[in-house]
Amino acid sequence: SDKIMEYLKPVSQKLTFFILPCTFAMFALGISGMELLFGRGAFSQSSTVNTTLCLYAYALGLFPACFVYIYSHAFYAKKQFALPSLFTLFAVGLNLVLNSFFIFVLHLSTLSVALATSISSFAQLALLLFHLQKQLSIKELFPLAKLYKVLFASLTAFLAALFVGQFFHDPTWLLLQNKEFVLQRDFFHQLLSFSFQSMGFLLSFVCVGY
């Protein structure tokens, strides 16, 4: 257990420090990045919005998906192969059920796949942590002070990117509120918007996080 903790503790903290800001960055820069990459020609505004919403849904599951991979190996290291395998099967089954519900009941189309995957990842991580805490101290893996600092820095960077985006008519805030907007289709404008928002996010995160 001590050797596993020696491995899990630094990996968990480094992964948290990397994944949390990446998740917030996907929300802050998502539609700006999609417009820069695809926002021209036959790729319409509705296509950009739908693709961005899928990105948001997958972004929600980025954190649990990464930790599922790490914590499954903690069970493997203890020669406990059955539990993580069962949790994986449960996640796959839950994914299928959620996909069916989202598609046939809520009619969410492509967004359903991303949402179902993220929710299933959270469920799988919860099961892993629930059983892992019986053998290891989960609190030691995530010191609250460091976790809050990364979370606060990520949130500040997210807000900073949104603020910078207002100077370029970035519609992220409107999209999150499900309000109507018109995207800018000029490539130079798209490049400037994404570049300055990215710099705003990065600088804010570095200043607050360090």
C-alpha positions, -999 to +999 in steps of 0.1 A: +000+000+000+028+024+008+045+018-025+012+023-043+006+056-024+041+067-034+031+063-070-005+075-069+001+107-048+024+126-071+007+113-103-028+123-089-016+158-080+003+164-113-027+151-133-051+173-114-029+203-120-029+196-157-064+183-164-084+208-144-071+239-163-074+220-196-111+213-189-117+250-181-097+259-212-119+238-234-150+257-222-133+291-225-117+285-259-140+259-274-161+278-298-133+302-306-110+273-315-137+255-335-144+287-355-106+291-362-103+255-374-136+250-393-155+283-394-156+288-432-170+274-463-198+248-459-192+245-422-221+265-410-227+283-377-250+255-365-222+230-373-197+250-352-222+252-323-230+215-323-193+205-325-185+229-296-213+214-275-199+179-281-165+192-271-180+206-238-196+173-231-164+154-236-145+180-216-167+172-186-155+136-187-118+144-193-110+145-155-127+111-146-115+094-177-078+101-169-081+090-133-100+058-141-069+048-161-046+056-132-066+041-104-074+009-123-037+002-122-037+005-084-060-025-083-039-043-109-008-037-088-025-055-059-035-084-082-071-074-080-083-077-116-120-085-111-132-052-096-119-028-122-131-052-149-166-053-135-166-015-131-156-012-168-184-035-178-208-014-157-196+018-173-201+003-208-236-008-199-245+025-184-231+042-215-255+022-237-285+029-215-277+066-214-271+068-251-305+051-257-322+075-233-306+106-248-312+096-284-347+081-283-362+101-254-344+135-253-334+135-290-300+149-284-284+133-315-246+135-316-244+152-282-257+121-265-226+101-272-203+127-255-227+131-225-231+094-220-194+088-221-186+115-196-213+104-172-202+068-174-166+079-167-178+097-135-197+066-124-167+044-130-143+067-111-168+069-082-168+031-079-131+029-081-126+056-054-152+040-032-134+007-031-099+022-032-106+043+000-110+010+019-073+003+013-057+037+008-062+072+022-079+091-006-075+124+012-038+121+010-040+119-028-058+153-031-046+178-005-075+202-004-054+234-003-036+225-035-069+213-051-087+246-043-057+266-056-058+248-089-095+251-091-095+288-083-067+295-108-086+276-135-118+294-128-100+328-128-083+319-161-117+309-176-132+343-166-102+361-179-105+344-213-142+353-214-134+389-205-108+392-233-133+375-257-158+403-252-135+426-272-138+402-301-175+395-297-168+359-286-201+342-280-190+317-254-211+333-226-241+335-248-237+299-258-235+287-222-267+307-216-284+292-247-289+326-262-288+335-299-256+350-315-239+354-348-204+341-353-176+361-371-165+343-402-134+363-410-103+342-405-081+371-393-107+380-367-110+343-356-072+341-353-069+372-332-098+362-310-084+327-302-048+340-298-057+368-273-081+346-254-055+319-251-030+343-238-055+357-213-062+323-201-026+312-198-013+344-182-042+344-156-036+308-147+001+313-143-003+344-122-029+329-099-017+293-098+019+302-090 
